Amino acid sequence: MTVWSHLSTIFNRRHALRSVGIAAIFVALITTVIFSATSHAASGVNQTLSFQGRLLNANGSVAPDGHYNIQFKIYQDGTGTTAGDTGGALKWTETYLNNGGTNGVEVKDGFFSVNLGSITPFGTSVDWNQDTLWLSMNVAGNSTSCSSFGGSGCSSDGEMLPMKRITSTPYALNSGQLGGKTADQFLQLGQGTQTDSGSASSILLNKTGSGNIIQLQNNGTDAFNVSNSGDVVLGSNTSDKSITVAAAGDNTNGSTLTIKGGSGGSGDSNGGDLILQGGDASGNSSGGNVIVKSGTQSGTGTSGNVTLQGGGSSTVVVDNSGVSVSHTVGGDTATLNLDSGSSAPTSDIAGSMYYDSTLGEVQCYEANGWGNCSDSPNQFVTLSPTYTNAVVHSTGTGTLTTDLCSDALNINDGSDSQPTICGTNETYNYYDWTSDQTTDQTRSIYVTYKLPSNFKGFVQNSTSLMARTDSSDAKSSYEIYKNSSDGLTAYSSEITASTDTQTTWQEGKATTTDDPANCDFQPGDSIVFKINLTAKNNANAYVSTLDFALK
């Protein structure tokens, strides 16, 4: 047993020496205090230290039974050999006063036991994570009228020297290591905010094994995994997943999200690719699509654009089964690879493009349909009087002439007593049929056009005939036929282009079931237009440009 000793000032002079033996600091309690200071133990954990000893007189006899005035102090650092001054700092003081006769430290057969911190809590005063902490003890007799330690009637003997250094036990030493790891090797997790003001990484995991670095689960099902090579997997395949930047506050633009391949290192190093890939299919199923979608507008705003932007001399690949079309802008050449096909895709969005492997040309969808880019559609046929491959046949009585009207040339534009066939800025070749008979007289013009070997169809709503009439006694119309190895087949009803008195040229469009785009024409077939001009009582029926477009 280790003994403290000090000359008495208030005991009987024959009992000059007071000493105390340190029995033990219970392992469980010292561990509790250390955790309370460093890990914020629950409020229900006892926050005191059990301290036991034996009080002897100068002759080595036990002190008389009773309640004693005793003061305890804890110092940090220093030598612990000088009363009131260890060379360190005083951190905590607790005083037991025998005021009333039963309030001090009870001594029986010389033995006493106290719970340090029961009167003056340690709180944060003592940093238990220290190597050098000194405990001192000072006795001031057993006067029952002691109201102030060391004051009148209860002067103290003075701190016993040398002070006792607070030590640990084997299990308390192990409490600083969990599974062989020290406290600074563990990450603190809590429901509250954790603050890290250091310059090092707040969380640093150095994985040396073969398992995942991170594996987060929801009810036993993986929700987020990071492999030891850095690959990220978002949960099981039970629901759609998303990576989203949180919405901005009021009147604040949303933040940009950038996903970028790795940059090359110093020297001649290529940058890493960025691959956006839909999920692979299995069996006889289709692969997942890659959809690049812009944000929708709000109110009077506009929707965002989807922009494919190359850097410098770069290649933007839409589908690597196509061929390259290069454009030079500002000295930098950007290459766009288009999808290819033997026929036009079903999409009819203006500005769409594809490479036609049958035509050997790039096709664009513009105002009038699919065709050569900036010359859409590919084969836009315009036949003006006199029509190529046209013949005339009828039994009607009248006069059929060809002529020209032009406002620019002052021909049949109403000037110099001429008839008004063309208006302002108009110029047309035309047929004119008139008859002085009192009954309808008809003259028919047959126009035949053979469809080329690369024909794929007529462009929807592209077929029309320009016509004009100057009386209710005149009418211009046309019919459509297919001439093939199977013979001549009618494909439309009579389509009226103009009737009654018209002061401007009319456009008679073939629509719905009359539209040749809805008929089964094949390459090598011929489309035959029967143009009917009907007049009586010197009325005039005019026809001009015949238009249609081929895919």
Secondary structure, 3 states (H helix, E strand, C coil): CCEEEEECCCCCCCCCEEEEECCCECHHHHHHHHHHHHCCCCCCCCCCEEEEEEEECCCCCECCCEEECEEEEEEECCCCCCCCCCCCEEEEEEEECCCCCCCCEEEECCEEEEEECCCCCCCCCCCCCCCCEEEEEEECCCCCCCCCCCCCCCCCCCCCECCEECCCCHHHHHCCEECCEEHHHCCCCCCCCCCCCCCCCCCCCCCCCCCCCEEEEECCEEEEEECCCCCEECCCCCCCCCCCCCCCCCCCCCCCCCCCCCCCCCCCCCCCCCCCCCCCCCCCCCCCCCCCCCCCCCCCCCCCCCCCCCCCCEEEECCCCCCEEEEEECCEEEEEECCEECCCCCCCCCCCEEEECCCCEEEEEECCEEEECCECCCEEEEECCCCCCEEEECCCCCEEEEEEEECCCCECECHHHCCECCCCCCEEEEEEEECCCCCCEEEEEEEEEECCCCCCCECCCCCEEEEEEEEEEEEEEEEEEEEECCEEEECCCCEEEEEEECCCCEEEECCHHHCHHHCCCCCCCEEEEEEEEEECCCCEEEEEEEEEEEC
